[in-house]
Amino acid sequence: MDGMTYALALFLLAIVACLGSAGFFMLRKPDAKHDAQRSKAMARALAFRVLLSVVLFVCLLLAWKLGYIQPTGLPIES
């Protein structure tokens, strides 16, 4: 496995971890005293997940454009 595969796996794990973190904050026991902090932490985790997803998408497009990765799908036959 090359470095690109490890980077992709790390990005995907980080995205899933952010999603899990947001889920944790969402499912915590309601507490009126800390509700604003909980909502802020959940929103921050979801925003970071979106940022990671966009960065991953841009990096994949850039790697494809520079020739580091090649599409390997089946050819379209008409």
N, CA, C, O and CB atoms as a CASP TS submission, in Angstrom:
PFRMAT TS
TARGET T0000
AUTHOR 0000-0000-0000
METHOD Language model
MODEL 1
PARENT N/A
ATOM      1  N   MET     1       0.848  -1.189   0.000  1.00  0.00           N
ATOM      2  CA  MET     1       0.000   0.000   0.000  1.00  0.00           C
ATOM      3  C   MET     1       0.881   1.234   0.000  1.00  0.00           C
ATOM      4  O   MET     1       1.901   1.293   0.686  1.00  0.00           O
ATOM      5  CB  MET     1      -0.958   0.008   1.220  1.00  0.00           C
ATOM      6  N   ASP     2       0.469   2.206  -0.777  1.00  0.00           N
ATOM      7  CA  ASP     2       1.270   3.415  -0.865  1.00  0.00           C
ATOM      8  C   ASP     2       0.739   4.497   0.076  1.00  0.00           C
ATOM      9  O   ASP     2      -0.252   4.298   0.778  1.00  0.00           O
ATOM     10  CB  ASP     2       1.293   3.928  -2.305  1.00  0.00           C
ATOM     11  N   GLY     3       1.405   5.623   0.075  1.00  0.00           N
ATOM     12  CA  GLY     3       1.056   6.719   0.976  1.00  0.00           C
ATOM     13  C   GLY     3      -0.313   7.304   0.703  1.00  0.00           C
ATOM     14  O   GLY     3      -0.986   7.772   1.621  1.00  0.00           O
ATOM     15  N   MET     4      -0.735   7.282  -0.570  1.00  0.00           N
ATOM     16  CA  MET     4      -2.046   7.830  -0.915  1.00  0.00           C
ATOM     17  C   MET     4      -3.158   7.023  -0.243  1.00  0.00           C
ATOM     18  O   MET     4      -4.149   7.589   0.218  1.00  0.00           O
ATOM     19  CB  MET     4      -2.242   7.841  -2.445  1.00  0.00           C
ATOM     20  N   THR     5      -2.993   5.723  -0.189  1.00  0.00           N
ATOM     21  CA  THR     5      -3.999   4.859   0.436  1.00  0.00           C
ATOM     22  C   THR     5      -4.075   5.132   1.936  1.00  0.00           C
ATOM     23  O   THR     5      -5.167   5.189   2.500  1.00  0.00           O
ATOM     24  CB  THR     5      -3.675   3.369   0.178  1.00  0.00           C
ATOM     25  N   TYR     6      -2.935   5.299   2.578  1.00  0.00           N
ATOM     26  CA  TYR     6      -2.923   5.597   4.005  1.00  0.00           C
ATOM     27  C   TYR     6      -3.551   6.962   4.284  1.00  0.00           C
ATOM     28  O   TYR     6      -4.295   7.112   5.253  1.00  0.00           O
ATOM     29  CB  TYR     6      -1.490   5.552   4.545  1.00  0.00           C
ATOM     30  N   ALA     7      -3.260   7.949   3.452  1.00  0.00           N
ATOM     31  CA  ALA     7      -3.841   9.276   3.637  1.00  0.00           C
ATOM     32  C   ALA     7      -5.355   9.228   3.482  1.00  0.00           C
ATOM     33  O   ALA     7      -6.082   9.853   4.255  1.00  0.00           O
ATOM     34  CB  ALA     7      -3.239  10.273   2.639  1.00  0.00           C
ATOM     35  N   LEU     8      -5.828   8.492   2.493  1.00  0.00           N
ATOM     36  CA  LEU     8      -7.264   8.351   2.273  1.00  0.00           C
ATOM     37  C   LEU     8      -7.921   7.672   3.472  1.00  0.00           C
ATOM     38  O   LEU     8      -8.974   8.108   3.935  1.00  0.00           O
ATOM     39  CB  LEU     8      -7.538   7.551   0.986  1.00  0.00           C
ATOM     40  N   ALA     9      -7.303   6.611   3.971  1.00  0.00           N
ATOM     41  CA  ALA     9      -7.848   5.902   5.126  1.00  0.00           C
ATOM     42  C   ALA     9      -7.881   6.802   6.365  1.00  0.00           C
ATOM     43  O   ALA     9      -8.846   6.766   7.128  1.00  0.00           O
ATOM     44  CB  ALA     9      -7.021   4.642   5.413  1.00  0.00           C
ATOM     45  N   LEU    10      -6.838   7.606   6.568  1.00  0.00           N
ATOM     46  CA  LEU    10      -6.813   8.514   7.716  1.00  0.00           C
ATOM     47  C   LEU    10      -7.894   9.581   7.610  1.00  0.00           C
ATOM     48  O   LEU    10      -8.553   9.906   8.598  1.00  0.00           O
ATOM     49  CB  LEU    10      -5.445   9.175   7.836  1.00  0.00           C
ATOM     50  N   PHE    11      -8.073  10.124   6.405  1.00  0.00           N
ATOM     51  CA  PHE    11      -9.122  11.118   6.204  1.00  0.00           C
ATOM     52  C   PHE    11     -10.491  10.523   6.501  1.00  0.00           C
ATOM     53  O   PHE    11     -11.302  11.140   7.191  1.00  0.00           O
ATOM     54  CB  PHE    11      -9.079  11.662   4.772  1.00  0.00           C
ATOM     55  N   LEU    12     -10.751   9.326   5.982  1.00  0.00           N
ATOM     56  CA  LEU    12     -12.049   8.694   6.212  1.00  0.00           C
ATOM     57  C   LEU    12     -12.269   8.385   7.692  1.00  0.00           C
ATOM     58  O   LEU    12     -13.377   8.556   8.201  1.00  0.00           O
ATOM     59  CB  LEU    12     -12.163   7.412   5.390  1.00  0.00           C
ATOM     60  N   LEU    13     -11.232   7.934   8.380  1.00  0.00           N
ATOM     61  CA  LEU    13     -11.354   7.689   9.821  1.00  0.00           C
ATOM     62  C   LEU    13     -11.618   8.978  10.594  1.00  0.00           C
ATOM     63  O   LEU    13     -12.399   8.984  11.546  1.00  0.00           O
ATOM     64  CB  LEU    13     -10.087   7.020  10.351  1.00  0.00           C
ATOM     65  N   ALA    14     -10.974  10.059  10.191  1.00  0.00           N
ATOM     66  CA  ALA    14     -11.194  11.344  10.857  1.00  0.00           C
ATOM     67  C   ALA    14     -12.619  11.840  10.617  1.00  0.00           C
ATOM     68  O   ALA    14     -13.240  12.398  11.522  1.00  0.00           O
ATOM     69  CB  ALA    14     -10.178  12.390  10.361  1.00  0.00           C
ATOM     70  N   ILE    15     -13.138  11.642   9.410  1.00  0.00           N
ATOM     71  CA  ILE    15     -14.509  12.044   9.103  1.00  0.00           C
ATOM     72  C   ILE    15     -15.493  11.252   9.951  1.00  0.00           C
ATOM     73  O   ILE    15     -16.429  11.821  10.511  1.00  0.00           O
ATOM     74  CB  ILE    15     -14.813  11.847   7.607  1.00  0.00           C
ATOM     75  N   VAL    16     -15.287   9.942  10.049  1.00  0.00           N
ATOM     76  CA  VAL    16     -16.171   9.103  10.861  1.00  0.00           C
ATOM     77  C   VAL    16     -16.040   9.468  12.349  1.00  0.00           C
ATOM     78  O   VAL    16     -17.034   9.458  13.074  1.00  0.00           O
ATOM     79  CB  VAL    16     -15.844   7.602  10.643  1.00  0.00           C
ATOM     80  N   ALA    17     -14.836   9.787  12.799  1.00  0.00           N
ATOM     81  CA  ALA    17     -14.638  10.188  14.195  1.00  0.00           C
ATOM     82  C   ALA    17     -15.372  11.493  14.500  1.00  0.00           C
ATOM     83  O   ALA    17     -15.973  11.624  15.566  1.00  0.00           O
ATOM     84  CB  ALA    17     -13.139  10.343  14.502  1.00  0.00           C
ATOM     85  N   CYS    18     -15.333  12.449  13.590  1.00  0.00           N
ATOM     86  CA  CYS    18     -16.067  13.703  13.797  1.00  0.00           C
ATOM     87  C   CYS    18     -17.566  13.456  13.829  1.00  0.00           C
ATOM     88  O   CYS    18     -18.285  14.055  14.629  1.00  0.00           O
ATOM     89  CB  CYS    18     -15.727  14.717  12.697  1.00  0.00           C
ATOM     90  N   LEU    19     -18.032  12.576  12.962  1.00  0.00           N
ATOM     91  CA  LEU    19     -19.452  12.243  12.957  1.00  0.00           C
ATOM     92  C   LEU    19     -19.849  11.550  14.261  1.00  0.00           C
ATOM     93  O   LEU    19     -20.910  11.835  14.816  1.00  0.00           O
ATOM     94  CB  LEU    19     -19.788  11.347  11.753  1.00  0.00           C
ATOM     95  N   GLY    20     -19.015  10.657  14.746  1.00  0.00           N
ATOM     96  CA  GLY    20     -19.270   9.996  16.026  1.00  0.00           C
ATOM     97  C   GLY    20     -19.245  10.971  17.191  1.00  0.00           C
ATOM     98  O   GLY    20     -20.041  10.854  18.123  1.00  0.00           O
ATOM     99  N   SER    21     -18.335  11.927  17.140  1.00  0.00           N
ATOM    100  CA  SER    21     -18.256  12.937  18.191  1.00  0.00           C
ATOM    101  C   SER    21     -19.524  13.788  18.217  1.00  0.00           C
ATOM    102  O   SER    21     -20.060  14.077  19.287  1.00  0.00           O
ATOM    103  CB  SER    21     -17.020  13.829  17.987  1.00  0.00           C
ATOM    104  N   ALA    22     -19.999  14.184  17.049  1.00  0.00           N
ATOM    105  CA  ALA    22     -21.231  14.969  16.985  1.00  0.00           C
ATOM    106  C   ALA    22     -22.411  14.147  17.505  1.00  0.00           C
ATOM    107  O   ALA    22     -23.277  14.669  18.207  1.00  0.00           O
ATOM    108  CB  ALA    22     -21.499  15.443  15.537  1.00  0.00           C
ATOM    109  N   GLY    23     -22.440  12.872  17.160  1.00  0.00           N
ATOM    110  CA  GLY    23     -23.503  12.000  17.661  1.00  0.00           C
ATOM    111  C   GLY    23     -23.452  11.859  19.172  1.00  0.00           C
ATOM    112  O   GLY    23     -24.491  11.826  19.832  1.00  0.00           O
ATOM    113  N   PHE    24     -22.253  11.777  19.718  1.00  0.00           N
ATOM    114  CA  PHE    24     -22.092  11.698  21.170  1.00  0.00           C
ATOM    115  C   PHE    24     -22.654  12.945  21.843  1.00  0.00           C
ATOM    116  O   PHE    24     -23.390  12.846  22.825  1.00  0.00           O
ATOM    117  CB  PHE    24     -20.611  11.517  21.540  1.00  0.00           C
ATOM    118  N   PHE    25     -22.309  14.124  21.314  1.00  0.00           N
ATOM    119  CA  PHE    25     -22.807  15.363  21.905  1.00  0.00           C
ATOM    120  C   PHE    25     -24.323  15.475  21.752  1.00  0.00           C
ATOM    121  O   PHE    25     -25.000  16.021  22.623  1.00  0.00           O
ATOM    122  CB  PHE    25     -22.122  16.572  21.262  1.00  0.00           C
ATOM    123  N   MET    26     -24.851  14.958  20.648  1.00  0.00           N
ATOM    124  CA  MET    26     -26.286  15.033  20.429  1.00  0.00           C
ATOM    125  C   MET    26     -27.051  14.115  21.388  1.00  0.00           C
ATOM    126  O   MET    26     -28.136  14.468  21.849  1.00  0.00           O
ATOM    127  CB  MET    26     -26.612  14.672  18.985  1.00  0.00           C
ATOM    128  N   LEU    27     -26.493  12.951  21.684  1.00  0.00           N
ATOM    129  CA  LEU    27     -27.198  11.957  22.486  1.00  0.00           C
ATOM    130  C   LEU    27     -26.933  12.060  23.985  1.00  0.00           C
ATOM    131  O   LEU    27     -27.501  11.294  24.764  1.00  0.00           O
ATOM    132  CB  LEU    27     -26.826  10.597  22.020  1.00  0.00           C
ATOM    133  N   ARG    28     -26.087  12.984  24.394  1.00  0.00           N
ATOM    134  CA  ARG    28     -25.838  13.151  25.823  1.00  0.00           C
ATOM    135  C   ARG    28     -27.103  13.550  26.545  1.00  0.00           C
ATOM    136  O   ARG    28     -28.018  14.126  25.957  1.00  0.00           O
ATOM    137  CB  ARG    28     -24.750  14.188  26.064  1.00  0.00           C
ATOM    138  N   LYS    29     -27.144  13.239  27.818  1.00  0.00           N
ATOM    139  CA  LYS    29     -28.321  13.549  28.629  1.00  0.00           C
ATOM    140  C   LYS    29     -28.549  15.068  28.624  1.00  0.00           C
ATOM    141  O   LYS    29     -27.617  15.839  28.852  1.00  0.00           O
ATOM    142  CB  LYS    29     -28.147  13.014  30.092  1.00  0.00           C
ATOM    143  N   PRO    30     -29.789  15.490  28.366  1.00  0.00           N
ATOM    144  CA  PRO    30     -30.073  16.936  28.339  1.00  0.00           C
ATOM    145  C   PRO    30     -29.778  17.584  29.687  1.00  0.00           C
ATOM    146  O   PRO    30     -30.129  17.056  30.742  1.00  0.00           O
ATOM    147  CB  PRO    30     -31.539  17.188  27.952  1.00  0.00           C
ATOM    148  N   ASP    31     -29.144  18.705  29.627  1.00  0.00           N
ATOM    149  CA  ASP    31     -28.806  19.467  30.822  1.00  0.00           C
ATOM    150  C   ASP    31     -28.973  20.943  30.471  1.00  0.00           C
ATOM    151  O   ASP    31     -28.216  21.472  29.656  1.00  0.00           O
ATOM    152  CB  ASP    31     -27.339  19.150  31.326  1.00  0.00           C
ATOM    153  N   ALA    32     -29.930  21.597  31.059  1.00  0.00           N
ATOM    154  CA  ALA    32     -30.240  22.982  30.700  1.00  0.00           C
ATOM    155  C   ALA    32     -29.048  23.905  30.936  1.00  0.00           C
ATOM    156  O   ALA    32     -28.871  24.897  30.229  1.00  0.00           O
ATOM    157  CB  ALA    32     -31.444  23.476  31.498  1.00  0.00           C
ATOM    158  N   LYS    33     -28.239  23.572  31.927  1.00  0.00           N
ATOM    159  CA  LYS    33     -27.106  24.439  32.260  1.00  0.00           C
ATOM    160  C   LYS    33     -26.021  24.395  31.183  1.00  0.00           C
ATOM    161  O   LYS    33     -25.373  25.407  30.920  1.00  0.00           O
ATOM    162  CB  LYS    33     -26.513  24.033  33.609  1.00  0.00           C
ATOM    163  N   HIS    34     -25.818  23.227  30.556  1.00  0.00           N
ATOM    164  CA  HIS    34     -24.744  23.069  29.577  1.00  0.00           C
ATOM    165  C   HIS    34     -25.269  22.849  28.164  1.00  0.00           C
ATOM    166  O   HIS    34     -24.530  22.368  27.305  1.00  0.00           O
ATOM    167  CB  HIS    34     -23.854  21.913  29.971  1.00  0.00           C
ATOM    168  N   ASP    35     -26.527  23.188  27.905  1.00  0.00           N
ATOM    169  CA  ASP    35     -27.127  22.920  26.603  1.00  0.00           C
ATOM    170  C   ASP    35     -26.463  23.730  25.493  1.00  0.00           C
ATOM    171  O   ASP    35     -26.262  23.215  24.392  1.00  0.00           O
ATOM    172  CB  ASP    35     -28.616  23.222  26.643  1.00  0.00           C
ATOM    173  N   ALA    36     -26.123  24.974  25.761  1.00  0.00           N
ATOM    174  CA  ALA    36     -25.483  25.815  24.745  1.00  0.00           C
ATOM    175  C   ALA    36     -24.099  25.282  24.395  1.00  0.00           C
ATOM    176  O   ALA    36     -23.718  25.270  23.224  1.00  0.00           O
ATOM    177  CB  ALA    36     -25.381  27.269  25.234  1.00  0.00           C
ATOM    178  N   GLN    37     -23.353  24.848  25.389  1.00  0.00           N
ATOM    179  CA  GLN    37     -22.023  24.291  25.137  1.00  0.00           C
ATOM    180  C   GLN    37     -22.113  23.008  24.332  1.00  0.00           C
ATOM    181  O   GLN    37     -21.302  22.766  23.438  1.00  0.00           O
ATOM    182  CB  GLN    37     -21.292  24.031  26.454  1.00  0.00           C
ATOM    183  N   ARG    38     -23.108  22.185  24.654  1.00  0.00           N
ATOM    184  CA  ARG    38     -23.292  20.916  23.952  1.00  0.00           C
ATOM    185  C   ARG    38     -23.631  21.169  22.483  1.00  0.00           C
ATOM    186  O   ARG    38     -23.083  20.517  21.595  1.00  0.00           O
ATOM    187  CB  ARG    38     -24.403  20.079  24.625  1.00  0.00           C
ATOM    188  N   SER    39     -24.531  22.115  22.232  1.00  0.00           N
ATOM    189  CA  SER    39     -24.908  22.445  20.858  1.00  0.00           C
ATOM    190  C   SER    39     -23.724  23.019  20.086  1.00  0.00           C
ATOM    191  O   SER    39     -23.533  22.719  18.907  1.00  0.00           O
ATOM    192  CB  SER    39     -26.074  23.439  20.848  1.00  0.00           C
ATOM    193  N   LYS    40     -22.939  23.842  20.758  1.00  0.00           N
ATOM    194  CA  LYS    40     -21.767  24.443  20.113  1.00  0.00           C
ATOM    195  C   LYS    40     -20.733  23.371  19.763  1.00  0.00           C
ATOM    196  O   LYS    40     -20.138  23.409  18.686  1.00  0.00           O
ATOM    197  CB  LYS    40     -21.135  25.514  21.030  1.00  0.00           C
ATOM    198  N   ALA    41     -20.522  22.428  20.658  1.00  0.00           N
ATOM    199  CA  ALA    41     -19.558  21.352  20.399  1.00  0.00           C
ATOM    200  C   ALA    41     -20.037  20.453  19.260  1.00  0.00           C
ATOM    201  O   ALA    41     -19.237  20.025  18.429  1.00  0.00           O
ATOM    202  CB  ALA    41     -19.329  20.516  21.672  1.00  0.00           C
ATOM    203  N   MET    42     -21.335  20.168  19.221  1.00  0.00           N
ATOM    204  CA  MET    42     -21.876  19.340  18.147  1.00  0.00           C
ATOM    205  C   MET    42     -21.756  20.056  16.808  1.00  0.00           C
ATOM    206  O   MET    42     -21.370  19.443  15.813  1.00  0.00           O
ATOM    207  CB  MET    42     -23.342  18.979  18.428  1.00  0.00           C
ATOM    208  N   ALA    43     -22.080  21.340  16.771  1.00  0.00           N
ATOM    209  CA  ALA    43     -21.971  22.106  15.533  1.00  0.00           C
ATOM    210  C   ALA    43     -20.523  22.191  15.075  1.00  0.00           C
ATOM    211  O   ALA    43     -20.251  22.118  13.877  1.00  0.00           O
ATOM    212  CB  ALA    43     -22.549  23.511  15.717  1.00  0.00           C
ATOM    213  N   ARG    44     -19.596  22.343  16.002  1.00  0.00           N
ATOM    214  CA  ARG    44     -18.174  22.409  15.655  1.00  0.00           C
ATOM    215  C   ARG    44     -17.698  21.085  15.065  1.00  0.00           C
ATOM    216  O   ARG    44     -16.944  21.076  14.092  1.00  0.00           O
ATOM    217  CB  ARG    44     -17.334  22.771  16.893  1.00  0.00           C
ATOM    218  N   ALA    45     -18.129  19.976  15.642  1.00  0.00           N
ATOM    219  CA  ALA    45     -17.739  18.664  15.132  1.00  0.00           C
ATOM    220  C   ALA    45     -18.303  18.433  13.731  1.00  0.00           C
ATOM    221  O   ALA    45     -17.610  17.902  12.862  1.00  0.00           O
ATOM    222  CB  ALA    45     -18.216  17.558  16.083  1.00  0.00           C
ATOM    223  N   LEU    46     -19.552  18.828  13.510  1.00  0.00           N
ATOM    224  CA  LEU    46     -20.147  18.652  12.180  1.00  0.00           C
ATOM    225  C   LEU    46     -19.499  19.572  11.151  1.00  0.00           C
ATOM    226  O   LEU    46     -19.298  19.174  10.004  1.00  0.00           O
ATOM    227  CB  LEU    46     -21.654  18.913  12.235  1.00  0.00           C
ATOM    228  N   ALA    47     -19.172  20.800  11.552  1.00  0.00           N
ATOM    229  CA  ALA    47     -18.498  21.723  10.638  1.00  0.00           C
ATOM    230  C   ALA    47     -17.111  21.198  10.267  1.00  0.00           C
ATOM    231  O   ALA    47     -16.690  21.310   9.115  1.00  0.00           O
ATOM    232  CB  ALA    47     -18.386  23.123  11.271  1.00  0.00           C
ATOM    233  N   PHE    48     -16.408  20.631  11.234  1.00  0.00           N
ATOM    234  CA  PHE    48     -15.085  20.076  10.959  1.00  0.00           C
ATOM    235  C   PHE    48     -15.190  18.864  10.034  1.00  0.00           C
ATOM    236  O   PHE    48     -14.318  18.649   9.192  1.00  0.00           O
ATOM    237  CB  PHE    48     -14.382  19.687  12.270  1.00  0.00           C
ATOM    238  N   ARG    49     -16.260  18.067  10.189  1.00  0.00           N
ATOM    239  CA  ARG    49     -16.477  16.929   9.301  1.00  0.00           C
ATOM    240  C   ARG    49     -16.710  17.385   7.875  1.00  0.00           C
ATOM    241  O   ARG    49     -16.192  16.782   6.935  1.00  0.00           O
ATOM    242  CB  ARG    49     -17.657  16.095   9.779  1.00  0.00           C
ATOM    243  N   VAL    50     -17.489  18.450   7.704  1.00  0.00           N
ATOM    244  CA  VAL    50     -17.725  18.989   6.365  1.00  0.00           C
ATOM    245  C   VAL    50     -16.424  19.520   5.781  1.00  0.00           C
ATOM    246  O   VAL    50     -16.136  19.301   4.604  1.00  0.00           O
ATOM    247  CB  VAL    50     -18.794  20.103   6.403  1.00  0.00           C
ATOM    248  N   LEU    51     -15.642  20.212   6.590  1.00  0.00           N
ATOM    249  CA  LEU    51     -14.352  20.727   6.119  1.00  0.00           C
ATOM    250  C   LEU    51     -13.436  19.590   5.674  1.00  0.00           C
ATOM    251  O   LEU    51     -12.805  19.676   4.621  1.00  0.00           O
ATOM    252  CB  LEU    51     -13.668  21.552   7.221  1.00  0.00           C
ATOM    253  N   LEU    52     -13.363  18.530   6.470  1.00  0.00           N
ATOM    254  CA  LEU    52     -12.529  17.387   6.099  1.00  0.00           C
ATOM    255  C   LEU    52     -13.017  16.734   4.812  1.00  0.00           C
ATOM    256  O   LEU    52     -12.207  16.316   3.985  1.00  0.00           O
ATOM    257  CB  LEU    52     -12.506  16.360   7.225  1.00  0.00           C
ATOM    258  N   SER    53     -14.330  16.643   4.635  1.00  0.00           N
ATOM    259  CA  SER    53     -14.881  16.043   3.424  1.00  0.00           C
ATOM    260  C   SER    53     -14.545  16.867   2.190  1.00  0.00           C
ATOM    261  O   SER    53     -14.200  16.313   1.146  1.00  0.00           O
ATOM    262  CB  SER    53     -16.390  15.892   3.550  1.00  0.00           C
ATOM    263  N   VAL    54     -14.643  18.182   2.303  1.00  0.00           N
ATOM    264  CA  VAL    54     -14.318  19.057   1.177  1.00  0.00           C
ATOM    265  C   VAL    54     -12.835  18.982   0.853  1.00  0.00           C
ATOM    266  O   VAL    54     -12.458  18.917  -0.317  1.00  0.00           O
ATOM    267  CB  VAL    54     -14.721  20.505   1.484  1.00  0.00           C
ATOM    268  N   VAL    55     -11.992  18.992   1.876  1.00  0.00           N
ATOM    269  CA  VAL    55     -10.540  18.895   1.654  1.00  0.00           C
ATOM    270  C   VAL    55     -10.190  17.561   0.997  1.00  0.00           C
ATOM    271  O   VAL    55      -9.363  17.517   0.086  1.00  0.00           O
ATOM    272  CB  VAL    55      -9.767  19.051   2.993  1.00  0.00           C
ATOM    273  N   LEU    56     -10.813  16.475   1.452  1.00  0.00           N
ATOM    274  CA  LEU    56     -10.566  15.169   0.852  1.00  0.00           C
ATOM    275  C   LEU    56     -10.981  15.159  -0.611  1.00  0.00           C
ATOM    276  O   LEU    56     -10.246  14.648  -1.457  1.00  0.00           O
ATOM    277  CB  LEU    56     -11.312  14.077   1.621  1.00  0.00           C
ATOM    278  N   PHE    57     -12.145  15.714  -0.921  1.00  0.00           N
ATOM    279  CA  PHE    57     -12.624  15.756  -2.297  1.00  0.00           C
ATOM    280  C   PHE    57     -11.680  16.560  -3.186  1.00  0.00           C
ATOM    281  O   PHE    57     -11.357  16.129  -4.293  1.00  0.00           O
ATOM    282  CB  PHE    57     -14.028  16.350  -2.350  1.00  0.00           C
ATOM    283  N   VAL    58     -11.238  17.720  -2.714  1.00  0.00           N
ATOM    284  CA  VAL    58     -10.313  18.552  -3.490  1.00  0.00           C
ATOM    285  C   VAL    58      -8.975  17.838  -3.682  1.00  0.00           C
ATOM    286  O   VAL    58      -8.390  17.893  -4.764  1.00  0.00           O
ATOM    287  CB  VAL    58     -10.095  19.912  -2.794  1.00  0.00           C
ATOM    288  N   CYS    59      -8.495  17.172  -2.639  1.00  0.00           N
ATOM    289  CA  CYS    59      -7.226  16.433  -2.753  1.00  0.00           C
ATOM    290  C   CYS    59      -7.336  15.284  -3.751  1.00  0.00           C
ATOM    291  O   CYS    59      -6.402  15.038  -4.514  1.00  0.00           O
ATOM    292  CB  CYS    59      -6.800  15.888  -1.380  1.00  0.00           C
ATOM    293  N   LEU    60      -8.466  14.581  -3.755  1.00  0.00           N
ATOM    294  CA  LEU    60      -8.657  13.503  -4.731  1.00  0.00           C
ATOM    295  C   LEU    60      -8.717  14.043  -6.149  1.00  0.00           C
ATOM    296  O   LEU    60      -8.132  13.458  -7.061  1.00  0.00           O
ATOM    297  CB  LEU    60      -9.931  12.723  -4.422  1.00  0.00           C
ATOM    298  N   LEU    61      -9.420  15.154  -6.345  1.00  0.00           N
ATOM    299  CA  LEU    61      -9.454  15.762  -7.676  1.00  0.00           C
ATOM    300  C   LEU    61      -8.067  16.223  -8.121  1.00  0.00           C
ATOM    301  O   LEU    61      -7.682  16.033  -9.276  1.00  0.00           O
ATOM    302  CB  LEU    61     -10.423  16.943  -7.691  1.00  0.00           C
ATOM    303  N   LEU    62      -7.334  16.818  -7.215  1.00  0.00           N
ATOM    304  CA  LEU    62      -5.985  17.278  -7.533  1.00  0.00           C
ATOM    305  C   LEU    62      -5.052  16.107  -7.839  1.00  0.00           C
ATOM    306  O   LEU    62      -4.251  16.180  -8.772  1.00  0.00           O
ATOM    307  CB  LEU    62      -5.423  18.104  -6.378  1.00  0.00           C
ATOM    308  N   ALA    63      -5.151  15.037  -7.064  1.00  0.00           N
ATOM    309  CA  ALA    63      -4.316  13.853  -7.311  1.00  0.00           C
ATOM    310  C   ALA    63      -4.660  13.223  -8.654  1.00  0.00           C
ATOM    311  O   ALA    63      -3.770  12.747  -9.359  1.00  0.00           O
ATOM    312  CB  ALA    63      -4.491  12.818  -6.182  1.00  0.00           C
ATOM    313  N   TRP    64      -5.942  13.215  -9.018  1.00  0.00           N
ATOM    314  CA  TRP    64      -6.339  12.680 -10.323  1.00  0.00           C
ATOM    315  C   TRP    64      -5.812  13.572 -11.438  1.00  0.00           C
ATOM    316  O   TRP    64      -5.311  13.073 -12.445  1.00  0.00           O
ATOM    317  CB  TRP    64      -7.875  12.554 -10.419  1.00  0.00           C
ATOM    318  N   LYS    65      -5.922  14.895 -11.267  1.00  0.00           N
ATOM    319  CA  LYS    65      -5.462  15.828 -12.295  1.00  0.00           C
ATOM    320  C   LYS    65      -3.949  15.754 -12.482  1.00  0.00           C
ATOM    321  O   LYS    65      -3.462  15.888 -13.605  1.00  0.00           O
ATOM    322  CB  LYS    65      -5.873  17.254 -11.935  1.00  0.00           C
ATOM    323  N   LEU    66      -3.201  15.544 -11.404  1.00  0.00           N
ATOM    324  CA  LEU    66      -1.745  15.464 -11.489  1.00  0.00           C
ATOM    325  C   LEU    66      -1.246  14.073 -11.891  1.00  0.00           C
ATOM    326  O   LEU    66      -0.052  13.881 -12.121  1.00  0.00           O
ATOM    327  CB  LEU    66      -1.138  15.853 -10.163  1.00  0.00           C
ATOM    328  N   GLY    67      -2.161  13.108 -11.975  1.00  0.00           N
ATOM    329  CA  GLY    67      -1.782  11.778 -12.431  1.00  0.00           C
ATOM    330  C   GLY    67      -1.339  10.820 -11.345  1.00  0.00           C
ATOM    331  O   GLY    67      -0.827   9.743 -11.649  1.00  0.00           O
ATOM    332  N   TYR    68      -1.525  11.188 -10.080  1.00  0.00           N
ATOM    333  CA  TYR    68      -1.139  10.284  -8.997  1.00  0.00           C
ATOM    334  C   TYR    68      -2.084   9.101  -8.879  1.00  0.00           C
ATOM    335  O   TYR    68      -1.672   8.008  -8.488  1.00  0.00           O
ATOM    336  CB  TYR    68      -1.094  11.034  -7.682  1.00  0.00           C
ATOM    337  N   ILE    69      -3.353   9.316  -9.215  1.00  0.00           N
ATOM    338  CA  ILE    69      -4.329   8.233  -9.195  1.00  0.00           C
ATOM    339  C   ILE    69      -5.026   8.177 -10.544  1.00  0.00           C
ATOM    340  O   ILE    69      -5.144   9.190 -11.234  1.00  0.00           O
ATOM    341  CB  ILE    69      -5.358   8.423  -8.045  1.00  0.00           C
ATOM    342  N   GLN    70      -5.483   7.002 -10.912  1.00  0.00           N
ATOM    343  CA  GLN    70      -6.177   6.793 -12.181  1.00  0.00           C
ATOM    344  C   GLN    70      -7.514   6.116 -11.911  1.00  0.00           C
ATOM    345  O   GLN    70      -7.606   5.245 -11.045  1.00  0.00           O
ATOM    346  CB  GLN    70      -5.314   5.943 -13.159  1.00  0.00           C
ATOM    347  N   PRO    71      -8.552   6.511 -12.648  1.00  0.00           N
ATOM    348  CA  PRO    71      -9.823   5.809 -12.492  1.00  0.00           C
ATOM    349  C   PRO    71      -9.704   4.386 -13.024  1.00  0.00           C
ATOM    350  O   PRO    71      -9.049   4.148 -14.038  1.00  0.00           O
ATOM    351  CB  PRO    71     -10.956   6.564 -13.218  1.00  0.00           C
ATOM    352  N   THR    72     -10.340   3.442 -12.335  1.00  0.00           N
ATOM    353  CA  THR    72     -10.239   2.045 -12.745  1.00  0.00           C
ATOM    354  C   THR    72     -11.603   1.417 -12.968  1.00  0.00           C
ATOM    355  O   THR    72     -11.743   0.196 -12.891  1.00  0.00           O
ATOM    356  CB  THR    72      -9.476   1.251 -11.711  1.00  0.00           C
ATOM    357  N   GLY    73     -12.614   2.240 -13.244  1.00  0.00           N
ATOM    358  CA  GLY    73     -13.950   1.726 -13.461  1.00  0.00           C
ATOM    359  C   GLY    73     -14.064   0.991 -14.778  1.00  0.00           C
ATOM    360  O   GLY    73     -13.162   1.040 -15.615  1.00  0.00           O
ATOM    361  N   LEU    74     -15.168   0.320 -14.949  1.00  0.00           N
ATOM    362  CA  LEU    74     -15.428  -0.415 -16.191  1.00  0.00           C
ATOM    363  C   LEU    74     -15.738   0.579 -17.310  1.00  0.00           C
ATOM    364  O   LEU    74     -16.397   1.592 -17.071  1.00  0.00           O
ATOM    365  CB  LEU    74     -16.605  -1.425 -16.007  1.00  0.00           C
ATOM    366  N   PRO    75     -15.273   0.301 -18.524  1.00  0.00           N
ATOM    367  CA  PRO    75     -15.563   1.211 -19.636  1.00  0.00           C
ATOM    368  C   PRO    75     -17.041   1.135 -20.019  1.00  0.00           C
ATOM    369  O   PRO    75     -17.674   0.086 -19.896  1.00  0.00           O
ATOM    370  CB  PRO    75     -14.676   0.876 -20.856  1.00  0.00           C
ATOM    371  N   ILE    76     -17.568   2.240 -20.476  1.00  0.00           N
ATOM    372  CA  ILE    76     -18.977   2.302 -20.894  1.00  0.00           C
ATOM    373  C   ILE    76     -19.062   1.781 -22.329  1.00  0.00           C
ATOM    374  O   ILE    76     -18.361   2.258 -23.222  1.00  0.00           O
ATOM    375  CB  ILE    76     -19.553   3.776 -20.786  1.00  0.00           C
ATOM    376  N   GLU    77     -19.921   0.808 -22.525  1.00  0.00           N
ATOM    377  CA  GLU    77     -20.145   0.261 -23.863  1.00  0.00           C
ATOM    378  C   GLU    77     -21.522   0.660 -24.315  1.00  0.00           C
ATOM    379  O   GLU    77     -22.498   0.480 -23.586  1.00  0.00           O
ATOM    380  CB  GLU    77     -19.981  -1.281 -23.888  1.00  0.00           C
ATOM    381  N   SER    78     -21.614   1.207 -25.527  1.00  0.00           N
ATOM    382  CA  SER    78     -22.926   1.599 -26.028  1.00  0.00           C
ATOM    383  C   SER    78     -23.402   0.710 -27.153  1.00  0.00           C
ATOM    384  O   SER    78     -24.495   0.915 -27.681  1.00  0.00           O
ATOM    385  CB  SER    78     -22.897   3.023 -26.492  1.00  0.00           C
TER
END
